[in-house]
């Protein structure tokens, strides 16, 4: 299903996602995800399903984030959502893909380290 740009601004959702991460606000972050969202993390080699799993993944990262964490380096609208390059909670460069559902919530994300070249992750 395509996203109607008139009804939903995926870039604004990404700004909200980054802001929640910068503030360390886990509840605000989770509110952006669909209950059945899937997250594939190439950084740690894990696949998570559902808000509870995503909460368990993000909670320690938000608590231990560096000052430079979640600074946006690049953003691109893709055919299925949004791709961002940003600084991880550790201050390392990461690429994240987001796909949104009909509820305008995040239904899928994948991420991986940049390491000086494009991350080898799939936007599905």
Secondary structure, DSSP 8 states (H G I E B T S, - for coil): ----TTT--HHHHHHHHHHHHHHT-HHHHHHTEEEEEEEEETTTTEEEESHHHHHHHHHHHHHT--TTTT-EEEEEE-SSEEEEEEE-TTS-EEEEEEEE-TTSSEEEEEEEE-TTS-------
